[in-house]
Amino acid sequence: MVKKYLSTVIVLTLVITIFVGCVEEKIDEQKDLDDFRTVIDMRGEEVLVPKNISRVIDISDGFIASIMQSFDIEEKLIGLGSTNLQEIDSYTFEDISGGNYTYEEGMNPVTYLNPALLDLPAVAEYDVAVNLETIASLDPDVVFVRIGFCSMNTDEYGTDEDIQTSIYKIEALGIPVVVLYGPPVFSSPDISLVSEEIEIIGDVFNMTEDAKELNEYIESIIDLIVNRTQNITEEDKSTVLLFGLSPEVRKAGTGAGDVLCTDTMESYFIEEIVNAKNAINHTGGWQIYSAEQILKLNPDVIVLPTDWGYHPPRELYNSSYYSTLQELDAVKNRRVWALPWTPYNCAKRLEYPIEVMVIAKAAYPERFSDFKINEWVLDFYKTVYHVDNETAVQLRTIQWLDWTVDENV
């Protein structure tokens, strides 16, 4: 009888212990879940992220960093996807008179605003797989991966399977990964998807109102440009050539520079937003063109992107190595414009409306006569990054847009 009683007590004790353990485990699990929230990324995946995020890795060309700067949470960044935000550039070109013009301290706006980025570890390099050991050592609360940026796209990084494998390996470390799709991911570029990216980033940080305000401002710029140019007829459209004055191409003796074809984001800006014509009418990304080919195109407008160096209008107007192009209508009519200093800009960053506005003003100056780029860009920086006028002026300088002041445009 005593043995039977003891057996019953032992069994009951075991049951109670197991039950209490299960309850405690459920309570701990619930407590853990209470510290997280679910967001849906651009894969359509539900990602469990901490409610309180303090450690973030940005695997992009600085797009996430720029949004975080706008949200005033840039101090949460602990690692970058590549070293591009840490590069400070200079560029010198020869003038026809024999003198040199030098542009110094070109940098990304967020690097100027947040110098701490210069000291952050990079978890990947250009065309190199992510460094899982570095990511794990940083112990991030969340990792953002923006597919389509210069160091993670199927042209440079490898196959789509390679990219997905890198993402799976990060997730296997137990780290939440929020995946964004930059415009180059899609067969047809659509800059409106950037708004979706910003919305998701806002959701991750529980800053949906900030994301909404930022999107409304950016979209209002694009809408303004579309509204002012949408009724331009086919015969009245300006022809715009995106012409990269690459010193690498010139040194190789293979051509005058690079042109941007119809499958680039910049061409999308020209044709779908500004309602002008790309002087190049075929696909091919960036292609080398000779001076003879450029002369044959003879576009109404030339816009100079960053291409192995920054290139202001003055370089095309005054450099001896472009003397053969002085007969171009765009050169003779002083219709050469330059985009801001924007290297590693494959998937476009937060400043992309500046590029669109420069192209729009260059193509149709009469329709944007009330806009001076040199003044408007200050308002852009002040609105997006919440800086004072003095800082905005510095941002204009480090993006090498002071040529707009010199030429009063």
Secondary structure, DSSP 8 states (H G I E B T S, - for coil): -HHHHHHHHHHHHHHHHHHHHHHHHHHHHHHHHHTEEEEE-TTS-EEEEESS---EEEESSSHHHHHHHHTT-GGGEEEESSSGGG--EEEEEE-TTS-EEEEEEE--HHHHH-GGGGGS-BS--TTS---HHHHHHH--SEEEEEETSTTSSTTTT--HHHHHHHHHHHHHTT--EEEEE-GGGSSS--TTHHHHHHHHHHHHTT-HHHHHHHHHHHHHHHHHHHHHHTT--GGG--EEEEEE--HHHHHHTS-SEEEE-TTSHHHHIIIIIS--EES--S--SEEEE-HHHHHHH--SEEEE--SSS---HHHHHH-GGGGGGTTSHHHHTT-EEE-----S-TT--TTHHHHHHHHHHHH-GGGGTT--HHHHHHHHHHHHH---HHHHHHHHHHTT-THHHHTT-
